Amino acid sequence: MRYDLLVVGAGCAGCMAASTASKLGLKVLLLDRKDEASIGEKVCGDALGSHHLDSLGLALPRECYHSTSPGVEIHSPDLKSSFVIEDESLRAISLDRRAFGQFLLRQAISAGAELVDRFHVSSPIFEGGAVAGVRGIGKDGARAYGARVVAECSGTASVVRRGIPDAEISRPFPKEDVMACYREVRRTKGEALDRLQIYLDQEKTPGGYAWIFPLGEGMVNAGLGIRASEGASPKEAFLEHVAPMEPLAGSTLVNGGGGLVPTSKPMDSMVYDGLMVAGDSASTVSPMHGGGIGSSMLSGKILAEVCAEALSAGSVERKGLWEYNKRYMAAYGAKQASLNVFRKFLQDSTNEEINFGMAHGIVKPSDVLLASKVGDLNLSITDKATRAFRGIGKLDFLVRLRRTARVMKAVKKLYLEYPDFEGFAGWVAKVRAVESSLKPPKKRRS
Ligand SMILES: Cc1cc2nc3c(=O)[nH]c(=O)nc-3n(C[C@H](O)[C@H](O)[C@H](O)COP(=O)(O)OP(=O)(O)OC[C@H]3O[C@@H](n4cnc5c(N)ncnc54)[C@H](O)[C@@H]3O)c2cc1C
């Protein structure tokens, strides 16, 4: 049996790819190493912005989430300033991750996708240089499955992508672009938090942040992420810095665990001959906050739509699948690329600079809201503010922030002009040139 589309990984990206492709009439096989009942279980912050569901047209059954809250509160490192980010279109949903994953899986199966669970994919198989299926080990031993197109949706495992003989597609993400996370679900004794809490601190959580998200009925999801290149243990950092925080006083552990999150821009190209990559494996997570559930589903949906078109045109080599890159970059990748520039700015800023910037309204809550919605940073910096910054010796921070906003705009424009297959190498060179115009400061942390 040769399938039209073989999806590796029944996570958010894979289930969405499988259900969309099946609805479009493709013969779809979905493989996952987990047993069917465990699909959806994942160490996660469990938070999803409601706008993702709206744009995907997904109505979430009540059993898929614990609670909703009006938004997020972001705290400065000295805890003296906080930004409340709220918007009717951006309500935060605290998911029951397993129930949500099972809901996505049921959507795929009821649309016609065939599931083989407890099948551990080990590598791609090739025909004439193009990906033509995968091999692995399942309940009945080793075997291979063939397909006209393979969708790599195995998350950070990236088990298919890593086996492609092309340096760009198989490249592991640099550790500077990956967050090492640890989180605990805890039952608290305190008052329920009314919104998601985010704590910035470049010394306790270098390159990342800590969070406490309400799950309802006194339960919280609390954790932190640290840039993986720091080599620090996120669990130790959690126990030292997050566990003693006031909202967790007297709380008891329900469960804990760690995981990796790629927090950068998408891969330059997410296709190879016979292969399309979506979700964490393609680095579709928002670099602003590390949320990847919504964008992984979006990438899976676009992948399936382009796959159906390419199959009916009879062209599943890189050029035939190229439209997937274009549509994803227009829908989300351009915003990600812009926010990736902002992420680097934040990571290069000291606690003192972040405290100062938040206290003096250099970036305001409305700016953060706009950035998270469309990826733009509009600065309200007046000449008066510039003079004040010069007076207190922080002009360098202001200059860097202005330059960051300019580069964000330029990068976003380039991504919105994502090239045809033929223009790819030239486009990559332009992106690199713009990005490298922003140099990190000599001194990184205070
Ligand atoms: C600690 C932590 C906190 C996070 N918090 C949030 C948050 O609050 N909000 C948010 O939006 N995002 C969050 N994320 C990110 C989010 O979880 C991911 O972006 C999202 O799950 C990506 O979906 P995916 O389908 O690409 O991958 P996954 O959900 O990881 O799915 C991959 C699937 O592939 C399967 N698989 C892997 N290897 C193989 C193999 N060899 N053979 C067969 N199957 C295989 C796995 O079993 C899994 O089912 C967090 C991540 C972590 C680690």
The ligand as an SDF file (V2000), in Angstrom:
LIG
                    3D

 53 58  0  0  0  0  0  0  0  0999 V2000
    8.3200   22.8310   28.7750 C   0  0  0  0  0  0  0  0  0  0  0  0
    7.5960   23.2960   27.5490 C   0  0  0  0  0  0  0  0  0  0  0  0
    6.6180   24.2700   27.6830 C   0  0  0  0  0  0  0  0  0  0  0  0
    5.8950   24.7050   26.5660 C   0  0  0  0  0  0  0  0  0  0  0  0
    4.8640   25.5830   26.7450 N   0  0  0  0  0  0  0  0  0  0  0  0
    4.1020   25.9350   25.7000 C   0  0  0  0  0  0  0  0  0  0  0  0
    2.9320   26.7360   25.8960 C   0  0  0  0  0  0  0  0  0  0  0  0
    2.5590   27.0840   27.0250 O   0  0  0  0  0  0  0  0  0  0  0  0
    2.2100   27.0850   24.8000 N   0  0  0  0  0  0  0  0  0  0  0  0
    2.5690   26.6960   23.5400 C   0  0  0  0  0  0  0  0  0  0  0  0
    1.8780   27.0730   22.5760 O   0  0  0  0  0  0  0  0  0  0  0  0
    3.6440   25.9230   23.3380 N   0  0  0  0  0  0  0  0  0  0  0  0
    4.4090   25.5090   24.3780 C   0  0  0  0  0  0  0  0  0  0  0  0
    5.4740   24.6800   24.1740 N   0  0  0  0  0  0  0  0  0  0  0  0
    5.8240   24.2820   22.7960 C   0  0  0  0  0  0  0  0  0  0  0  0
    4.8270   23.2650   22.2400 C   0  0  0  0  0  0  0  0  0  0  0  0
    4.6860   22.2100   23.1430 O   0  0  0  0  0  0  0  0  0  0  0  0
    5.3110   22.7680   20.8750 C   0  0  0  0  0  0  0  0  0  0  0  0
    5.6360   23.8730   20.0670 O   0  0  0  0  0  0  0  0  0  0  0  0
    4.2610   21.9240   20.1570 C   0  0  0  0  0  0  0  0  0  0  0  0
    3.8890   20.8220   20.9300 O   0  0  0  0  0  0  0  0  0  0  0  0
    4.8300   21.4490   18.8100 C   0  0  0  0  0  0  0  0  0  0  0  0
    4.0110   20.4930   18.2320 O   0  0  0  0  0  0  0  0  0  0  0  0
    4.6270   19.4280   17.2180 P   0  0  0  0  0  0  0  0  0  0  0  0
    3.4650   18.6810   16.6580 O   0  0  0  0  0  0  0  0  0  0  0  0
    5.5760   20.0600   16.2970 O   0  0  0  0  0  0  0  0  0  0  0  0
    5.5190   18.4660   18.1260 O   0  0  0  0  0  0  0  0  0  0  0  0
    5.0920   17.5320   19.3380 P   0  0  0  0  0  0  0  0  0  0  0  0
    3.8820   18.0420   20.0120 O   0  0  0  0  0  0  0  0  0  0  0  0
    6.3160   17.3380   20.1490 O   0  0  0  0  0  0  0  0  0  0  0  0
    4.6810   16.1490   18.6390 O   0  0  0  0  0  0  0  0  0  0  0  0
    5.6630   15.2920   18.0720 C   0  0  0  0  0  0  0  0  0  0  0  0
    5.0630   13.8930   17.9890 C   0  0  0  0  0  0  0  0  0  0  0  0
    6.0210   13.0710   17.2880 O   0  0  0  0  0  0  0  0  0  0  0  0
    6.1070   11.8200   17.9480 C   0  0  0  0  0  0  0  0  0  0  0  0
    7.4340   11.2440   17.6610 N   0  0  0  0  0  0  0  0  0  0  0  0
    8.6410   11.7550   18.0100 C   0  0  0  0  0  0  0  0  0  0  0  0
    9.6300   10.9500   17.5770 N   0  0  0  0  0  0  0  0  0  0  0  0
    9.0380    9.9220   16.9260 C   0  0  0  0  0  0  0  0  0  0  0  0
    9.5340    8.7600   16.2650 C   0  0  0  0  0  0  0  0  0  0  0  0
   10.8500    8.4820   16.1950 N   0  0  0  0  0  0  0  0  0  0  0  0
    8.6590    7.9060   15.7070 N   0  0  0  0  0  0  0  0  0  0  0  0
    7.3190    8.1480   15.7760 C   0  0  0  0  0  0  0  0  0  0  0  0
    6.7960    9.2320   16.4100 N   0  0  0  0  0  0  0  0  0  0  0  0
    7.6400   10.1110   16.9570 C   0  0  0  0  0  0  0  0  0  0  0  0
    5.9130   12.1550   19.4310 C   0  0  0  0  0  0  0  0  0  0  0  0
    5.4800   11.0270   20.1520 O   0  0  0  0  0  0  0  0  0  0  0  0
    4.8560   13.2590   19.3580 C   0  0  0  0  0  0  0  0  0  0  0  0
    3.5490   12.7320   19.4390 O   0  0  0  0  0  0  0  0  0  0  0  0
    6.2130   24.2000   25.2700 C   0  0  0  0  0  0  0  0  0  0  0  0
    7.1980   23.2240   25.1330 C   0  0  0  0  0  0  0  0  0  0  0  0
    7.8760   22.7650   26.2600 C   0  0  0  0  0  0  0  0  0  0  0  0
    8.9160   21.6800   26.0840 C   0  0  0  0  0  0  0  0  0  0  0  0
  1  2  1  0
  2  3  1  0
  2 52  2  0
  3  4  2  0
  4  5  1  0
  4 50  1  0
  5  6  2  0
  6  7  1  0
  6 13  1  0
  7  8  2  0
  7  9  1  0
  9 10  1  0
 10 11  2  0
 10 12  1  0
 12 13  2  0
 13 14  1  0
 14 15  1  0
 14 50  1  0
 15 16  1  0
 16 17  1  0
 16 18  1  0
 18 19  1  0
 18 20  1  0
 20 21  1  0
 20 22  1  0
 22 23  1  0
 23 24  1  0
 24 25  2  0
 24 26  1  0
 24 27  1  0
 27 28  1  0
 28 29  2  0
 28 30  1  0
 28 31  1  0
 31 32  1  0
 32 33  1  0
 33 34  1  0
 33 48  1  0
 34 35  1  0
 35 36  1  0
 35 46  1  0
 36 37  1  0
 36 45  1  0
 37 38  2  0
 38 39  1  0
 39 40  1  0
 39 45  2  0
 40 41  1  0
 40 42  2  0
 42 43  1  0
 43 44  2  0
 44 45  1  0
 46 47  1  0
 46 48  1  0
 48 49  1  0
 50 51  2  0
 51 52  1  0
 52 53  1  0
M  END
$$$$
